[in-house]
Amino acid sequence: MLLDLKDLRAMLQHVGDNAKQYTTEYGNVSMATVGIIQRQLLTLESQGGDTFFGEPALSIEDLFKVDNAGNGYINILSADKLLQSPKVYSTFLLWLLSELFEHLPEVGDLDKPKLVFFFDEAHLLFDDAPKALLDKIEQVVRLIRSKGVGVFFISQNPLDIPDVVLGQLGNRVQHALRAFTPRDQKAVTSAATTFRQNPQLNITSVITELQVGEALVSMLETNGNPAIVQRAFIIPPFSQIGPITMDVRQSIIKKSQFFSKYDKAYDRESAYEVLKKKVSDKLPQKGENQQTGGNYQQAKKPAGRQSDSVGTAMLKSAGRAISSQVGREIVRGILGSIFSAKKRTLHFKIEFYV
């Protein structure tokens, strides 16, 4: 089982160390490719991926919970720190959207969606996003409605949303935009052209004239076509303005029925532990000869032998480290430097004792 990053890294190392064994079944295993993947995993790990990806894993079904009266819940992903780790954030969103798309059944056009996503500060989602994530977002936005899921992107500027995604959004609520620069004017024009025109409104002008609490609104009609845009007043929110305190947040979390499910992390036996045990079982036990399995006597150092030179000491140290992958990399680097720096031929005799 691959449950966390160390499982994936252990599996990749196992494949790399046994590449010849898998060649006939899977084709050539490129060590360069394995190395590239390992370096990408290190990047994820440095951004907190080692704790983010593990168990208990988020269950998609928990997002659909309702109370006894059938009312749904608001689930908040506090991503203020997560946004500082763009690779982990993108990877998580890609996983989340893929899980929804692949596991939810087709239900058609429901009167009330089963789940609605609101992506606030959407520009952070699309800035420097990998193509795989953009392709998945476009696919989800285009097809997820038939699975009873709605998606809203919230941003200060319509230019923050890629055109391929913007073109798939049916419902639009546009607050005021101020045009002080050429880029601002371009944003106003872009926003105006996304609405179904209303003969009684000059949309380009109205966008810059909207007051606090006003918006241009266009929703989908029953036949799926966007309605003519209208100038409307927005009901003020009946909620707290600004973030809650950490004490209030912790109180809400501890009252959740899922607190005991997600509170503590655990690490089951999986690929990392299994592969580590396999390596341990293959190592020779104390008192056994690695080749024959019999007993051996370690060679004694000749009496009166002079102290090792620096070069000899380096080679002996390399011999002790050569059994590990890291050791092999170090030895190749050291010996490569020696041979490239010397014009004459060097001869070494290395004795290994196990």
C-alpha atoms as one frame of an Amber mdcrd trajectory, in Angstrom:
protein
   0.000   0.000   0.000   1.156   3.513  -0.833  -0.256   5.672   1.970   2.246
   8.494   2.396   5.305  10.064   0.813   7.817   7.762   2.460   5.950   4.777
   0.981   6.237   6.239  -2.502   9.901   7.102  -2.029  10.677   3.618  -0.722
   8.912   2.023  -3.680  10.803   4.212  -6.157  14.113   3.368  -4.504  13.240
  -0.339  -4.649  12.399  -0.090  -8.349  15.606   1.831  -9.026  17.761  -0.674
  -7.123  16.120  -3.591  -8.936  15.651  -2.012 -12.365  16.980  -5.034 -14.279
  14.493  -7.301 -12.547  11.541  -5.251 -13.836  12.840  -4.508 -17.329  11.433
  -7.637 -18.980   7.962  -7.065 -17.524   7.598  -3.266 -17.647  10.245  -2.180
 -20.125  13.352  -0.136 -19.456  13.326   1.611 -16.083  15.219   4.865 -16.467
  17.247   5.784 -13.394  17.144   9.408 -14.509  13.333   9.356 -14.400  13.320
   7.752 -10.963  15.714  10.456  -9.775  13.532  13.246 -11.154  10.468  11.870
  -9.361  12.424  11.538  -6.125  13.542  15.172  -6.334   9.944  16.309  -6.902
   8.892  14.324  -3.834  11.609  16.073  -1.836  10.110  19.408  -2.911   6.669
  18.293  -1.729   8.169  17.061   1.535   9.975  20.346   2.162   6.632  22.171
   1.828   4.950  19.945   4.420   3.770  17.130   2.194   5.180  14.506   4.587
   2.508  15.419   7.149  -0.202  16.518   4.710  -0.356  13.223   2.825  -0.900
  10.370   5.245  -3.528   8.845   7.469  -6.234   9.462   8.411  -7.034  10.499
   4.849  -9.886  12.876   4.101 -13.061  10.971   3.231 -15.073  12.644   0.470
 -18.304  11.308   2.003 -17.746  13.475   5.100 -18.290  16.608   2.982 -21.879
  15.507   2.290 -23.038  15.126   5.893 -26.397  16.600   6.983 -28.059  17.042
  10.358 -31.238  15.330  11.546 -33.362  17.963   9.789 -31.590  17.400   6.488
 -29.660  20.666   6.595 -26.142  20.658   5.241 -22.936  21.936   6.802 -20.359
  24.519   5.773 -16.896  22.943   5.587 -14.024  25.434   5.705 -10.527  24.583
   4.497  -8.276  27.026   6.318  -5.611  27.384   3.635  -3.777  30.502   4.822
  -0.600  28.470   5.474  -1.291  25.935   2.740  -1.288  28.688   0.110   2.358
  29.328   0.967   3.130  25.814  -0.297   1.890  25.990  -3.904   2.926  22.464
  -4.919   1.160  20.852  -1.964  -1.897  23.070  -2.502  -2.107  22.237  -6.210
  -1.571  18.535  -5.557  -4.309  18.481  -2.909  -6.837  20.299  -5.104  -6.027
  18.023  -8.035  -6.651  14.998  -5.815  -9.870  16.458  -4.382 -11.374  17.334
  -7.775 -10.340  13.969  -9.207 -11.917  12.088  -6.304 -15.201  13.954  -6.729
 -15.280  13.484 -10.460 -14.384   9.789 -10.418 -16.511   8.580  -7.494 -19.741
  10.585  -7.657 -22.548   9.016  -9.718 -24.373  10.836 -12.510 -27.585  12.390
 -11.129 -28.574  14.863 -13.848 -29.641  18.453 -13.190 -30.803  18.501  -9.550
 -33.050  21.226  -8.134 -30.602  21.547  -5.240 -26.932  20.509  -5.518 -25.469
  17.971  -3.114 -22.266  19.954  -2.694 -21.095  23.454  -3.633 -17.466  24.623
  -3.682 -16.508  28.265  -3.181 -12.886  28.994  -4.109 -12.066  32.356  -2.550
  -9.114  34.395  -3.869  -9.263  32.299  -7.033  -6.202  33.967  -8.539  -4.102
  32.048  -6.010  -5.536  28.862  -7.448  -4.588  29.675 -11.034  -1.316  31.574
 -10.578   1.524  29.340 -11.805  -0.807  26.339 -11.658   0.484  23.237 -13.485
  -1.257  22.360 -16.731  -2.549  19.094 -15.241  -4.459  21.055 -12.587  -5.878
  23.545 -15.105  -7.036  20.697 -17.350  -8.712  18.946 -14.413 -10.437  22.157
 -13.246 -11.763  22.768 -16.757 -13.021  19.187 -16.960 -14.664  19.335 -13.543
 -16.335  22.697 -14.141 -17.678  21.470 -17.457 -19.023  18.100 -16.300 -19.380
  18.095 -12.497 -22.817  19.758 -12.570 -24.359  16.501 -13.793 -23.064  14.895
 -10.591 -24.843  17.361  -8.324 -21.861  19.597  -7.530 -21.607  23.357  -8.027
 -18.380  25.359  -8.247 -17.964  29.105  -7.608 -14.737  31.055  -8.181 -14.405
  34.291  -6.196 -11.874  36.874  -7.347 -11.292  40.614  -7.442 -10.776  40.624
 -11.176 -12.330  38.518 -13.952  -8.927  38.395 -15.666  -7.754  36.167 -12.801
  -9.835  33.291 -14.211  -8.512  31.546 -17.365 -10.802  31.897 -20.381 -11.242
  28.114 -20.705 -12.664  28.041 -17.169 -14.529  31.347 -17.342 -16.421  30.181
 -20.403 -17.860  27.237 -18.468 -19.370  29.322 -15.642 -23.104  29.907 -16.001
 -23.979  32.035 -12.937 -22.287  35.418 -12.550 -22.348  38.055  -9.824 -20.215
  41.098 -10.644 -19.558  43.873  -8.135 -18.078  47.234  -8.996 -14.822  47.570
 -10.909 -12.863  50.818 -11.073 -10.986  51.626 -14.292  -7.952  53.803 -13.547
  -5.375  52.076 -15.754  -5.425  50.395 -19.178  -5.390  47.017 -17.455  -8.380
  48.032 -15.317 -10.242  49.102 -18.454  -9.454  45.767 -20.046 -10.893  43.984
 -16.991 -14.103  46.051 -17.218 -14.498  45.235 -20.898 -13.780  41.555 -20.258
 -16.376  41.383 -17.479 -18.981  43.177 -19.582 -18.612  40.767 -22.504 -19.211
  37.695 -20.316 -22.829  38.720 -19.629 -25.859  38.197 -21.825 -26.579  41.759
 -22.897 -29.526  43.769 -21.546 -30.795  46.420 -24.010 -31.684  48.700 -21.084
 -28.188  48.638 -19.558 -24.825  49.868 -20.763 -22.938  47.150 -18.907 -19.480
  48.649 -19.411 -20.558  51.896 -17.768 -22.719  50.314 -15.056 -19.857  48.140
 -13.774 -17.878  51.249 -12.846 -20.939  52.947 -11.277 -22.113  50.171  -8.930
 -22.345  51.187  -5.279 -21.714  49.168  -2.121 -24.244  46.339  -1.974 -25.009
  46.461  -5.704 -24.061  43.912  -8.353 -24.768  42.805 -11.895 -26.378  39.359
 -11.721 -27.006  36.717 -14.381 -28.226  33.213 -13.507 -29.057  30.201 -15.641
 -32.640  29.826 -16.772 -34.539  26.542 -16.550 -33.487  25.635 -20.094 -29.819
  26.118 -19.203 -29.320  29.426 -21.024 -27.901  32.433 -19.128 -30.517  35.021
 -18.216 -30.291  38.670 -19.281 -28.067  40.549 -16.855 -29.834  42.664 -14.228
 -28.689  45.350 -11.799 -29.578  44.138  -8.299 -29.145  44.819  -4.602 -27.401
  42.148  -2.522 -28.828  41.173   0.898 -26.194  41.993   3.537 -24.620  39.002
   5.298 -25.919  37.908   8.700 -22.552  36.679   9.858 -19.391  37.892  11.512
 -17.145  40.158   9.467 -13.542  39.045   9.790 -11.898  35.818  10.957 -12.786
  34.090  14.206 -10.243  33.790  17.009  -8.108  30.683  17.443  -9.958  29.788
  20.675 -13.321  29.889  18.900 -11.923  27.844  16.015 -10.579  25.146  18.336
 -13.892  25.045  20.194 -15.802  24.451  16.938 -13.329  21.787  15.825 -13.562
  19.856  19.099 -17.371  19.860  18.942 -17.360  18.282  15.478 -18.496  14.683
  15.180 -15.371  14.045  13.098 -12.895  15.391  15.653 -11.943  11.945  16.962
 -11.633  10.628  13.390  -9.098  13.197  12.172  -7.483  14.365  15.419  -4.562
  11.954  15.572  -2.373  10.687  12.754  -1.370   7.039  12.531   1.019   5.054
  10.379  -0.027   1.543   9.348   2.331  -1.040   7.900   2.616  -0.187   4.231
   5.174  -0.096   1.417   7.906   1.599   3.475   7.790  -0.940   6.307   7.426
  -3.948   3.974  10.366  -2.954   1.758  12.503  -2.058   4.761  11.888  -5.541
   6.203  12.808  -7.170   2.888  16.135  -5.354   2.856  16.759  -6.283   6.486
  16.056  -9.973   5.805  18.598 -10.004   2.961  21.431  -8.580   5.094  23.913
 -11.219   6.412  23.585 -12.022  10.085  26.474 -11.591  12.491  28.920 -14.511
  12.277  27.831 -15.558   8.775  29.878 -15.176   5.610  27.955 -13.157   3.028
  28.896 -15.505   0.150  28.865 -18.975   1.745  26.808 -18.504   4.889  29.615
 -20.131   6.968  31.795 -18.759   9.729  34.800 -16.632   8.964  37.817 -15.111
  10.629  38.521 -11.452  10.047  41.997 -10.822   8.655  44.354  -9.290  11.142
  46.326  -6.150  10.492  49.999  -6.999   9.902  52.258  -6.094  12.795  54.365
  -3.036  12.362  52.242  -1.721   9.522  52.514   2.021   9.040  49.543   4.344
   9.417  47.311   4.564   6.397  47.826   7.441   4.012  45.035   9.922   3.414
  44.201   8.281   0.070  44.076   4.789   1.579  41.936   5.972   4.469  39.503
   7.555   2.019  39.216   4.331   0.053  38.636   2.234   3.165  35.963   4.651
   4.282  34.446   4.394   0.811  34.490   0.613   1.084  32.499   0.756   4.318
  29.948   3.099   2.744  29.668   1.442  -0.637  26.872  -0.908   0.484  24.440
   2.003   0.683  23.013   3.929  -2.266  24.190   7.236  -0.797  27.639   5.719
  -0.288  27.820   4.626  -3.910  26.945   8.137  -5.085  29.651   9.641  -2.820
  32.258   7.135  -3.969  31.517   7.804  -7.637  31.898  11.538  -7.009  35.188
  11.194  -5.105  36.824   8.714  -7.462  35.573  10.639 -10.490  37.296  13.764
  -9.181  40.545  11.877  -8.496  40.746  10.212 -11.897  39.853  13.370 -13.800
  42.441  15.405 -11.900  45.384  12.979 -12.337  47.140  12.328 -15.607  48.946
   9.162 -14.415  47.296   5.777 -13.905  46.466   4.970 -10.304  46.229   1.390
  -9.004  44.301   0.580  -5.841  43.892  -2.608  -3.885  40.836  -2.505  -1.633
  40.085  -5.201   0.930  36.559  -5.466   2.260  35.697  -7.136   5.539  32.089
  -7.902   6.456
